């Protein structure tokens, strides 16, 4: 747990510092979108980190699934959003 909190904070800072690869069409206001992204991202990181504390691959998969469930769409490198919702 001692290492989990600093790692979580570091990963949150890295996600916020980069151009985010996620978009949410339900939040057109950029400032609100960024604030909501931060909250949702940290929430999903905590959920995935607690469920799979030693498996980064599963953490990433659960994180992405969590973000999609919260209404976020992942973009590819060109900025085009993927519609990755489960069918």
Buried (B, 14 or more C-beta within 10 A) or exposed (E): EEEEEEEBEEBBEEBEEEEBBBBBEEBEEEEEBEEBBBEBBBBBBBBBBEEBEEEEEEBEEBBBBBBBEBBBBBBEEEEEBEEEEEE
